């Protein structure tokens, strides 16, 4: 990514502005400095409702606990790379709802495609935001 690491980090920690650059993030409600409710929808006609809790906000690591329709965590590892930034995303989640849990077993390839589409949109939007 062409932007410097600090700029990338600043955009990523500003969760309330995600809907401006990440079209699949439909709504963000700030609950506290460390907590927010987020609604996401990619190509499939299903909203994911997530409670996000900030675990780490370091210069090189952003980690968020996830609860709601998905349970687990997500991490962005941020490091300098040439004149820009290398960004590594990790996510480890389980499905918590009955309907989504059933869908995750029956339609896994479709859900993986939907998630990949959403994450490509994230990267594209982030590049435009930084």
C-alpha positions, 0 to 999 in steps of 0.5 A: 500500500502506498501510504505510510504505516501511521496513516493506514493505522489511523484510518483503520482505528477510526471505525465510525468512518468505515462506511465512507470507504468500505461499502459493505460496512452499512452502519457503525454505532459507537458504544464506548472508546473500545466498543461498537456495534457494526452491521455488515452486508456483502453480496448475499442478502444477509446482515451480519450484526457484530459487537466489536471490542478493541483489544490492541491499538498499537502502531503495528497491531490492531486487534478486535474481539468479535461477538454477535453473528460471528465470534472470535477476533480479527487482527491487522498487522501493519509494517513499513514496506519500502515507501509504503505499508505492508498490511496483513489481515488475520481473522479467526471466527466461528458462526454463533447463530443457528441459521448462519451456522447451518448455512456455513455448513451447507453453502460454505463455498458461497460464504467464502466467495461472499467474504472474499468479495467483502475483503477485496472491497475493504482493500480497495476502499482503504487504498482510496481512504489513505 
